[in-house]
Amino acid sequence: MDVIYGLIPMMLVFGFLVVVVFIWMAKTGHFDDLDGAANRIFMDDEYPEDLKKTSDKVLEVETTLDDRSKEKKGGDKKLD
C-alpha cells in the first residue's frame, strides 16, 4: 500500500510531462506532414545532371586518394 503513495504522484508527473511534450511537438510542426515520409520512397530524387556531378566528385576523390597512396609508398623507400 505504501508503494501506491509514491506511484500515483509519479505517474501524474509523468503524464503531465507527456502532455507538455505532445503540445510542444504539435506547435513546432512535427505532425504537419505525416504522409510525406511514407511517400518519399516513391519519388525519384536522382536526376541525370546530379548523377554526373556526384560521379565527377567521386572520381576526383578516388584520384586524390590514389595520388596520396602513391606518394606514401614512394616516401617509404630508402635511397641507397
N, C-alpha and C positions, 0 to 999 in steps of 0.2 A: 504494500500500500504506500510505503514511503517513496518508492520509485515513481509512482504516478505524480506525486507533488513536484518532482523535477522534470518529468517528461512533458507534462501539459504546458508549462511555460516555455520550454524549449521548442516544442512543436508550434506554438503560437508565434514565437520569434522567427522560426524558420519559414513558416507560412507567410508572414509579413514580408520577409526578405524576398521570397519567390515572387510575390505580387509586385514589389517595388522593381525588381529586375525585369519582370514582364512589361510593366508600364514603360520603363526606360528603353527597352528594346523596341517597343511599339513606336515610341516618339522619335527614335533615331533612325527608323526606316528599315529595320531588319526583316520585317514581314511584308514589305512592299511588293516584291517580285518573287512570288513562290513558284511560278511556272518557268521562269527564265532559266534557272539552273537545270531543270529537268529537260527542257527543250534545247539547251545549248549543245547537247551531244549531236543533234541532227544538223547543226549549222556548219558550213564549211568556212573555216577561218584561214585557210591557206590559199592564197592567190598565186598565180604563176610569178608575178613580179616579186612577191615576198619570198617565194622559194628561191629565186635567183639570188636575191640579196643575202639570204641566210647561207646558201651554198657557197657564195663567194667568201663570206666571213669564215666559214668552216675551212675552206681551202687555205685562206690566209693564216688561220691559227695553226693548221697542220704544217704548213710550210715553215712558220716561225718555230714550231716545236722541233721539226726535223733539223733546222739550222742550229738550234741550241744543242741538240744531242750530238751533232757532228762536231761542234766547237768543243763540247765537253770531252768527247772521245779524243780529239786531236790534242787537247790540252793536257791529257793524262800521259801522253807518250813522253818518254825521256829521250833527249837527244844525246847521242854519243859523239 
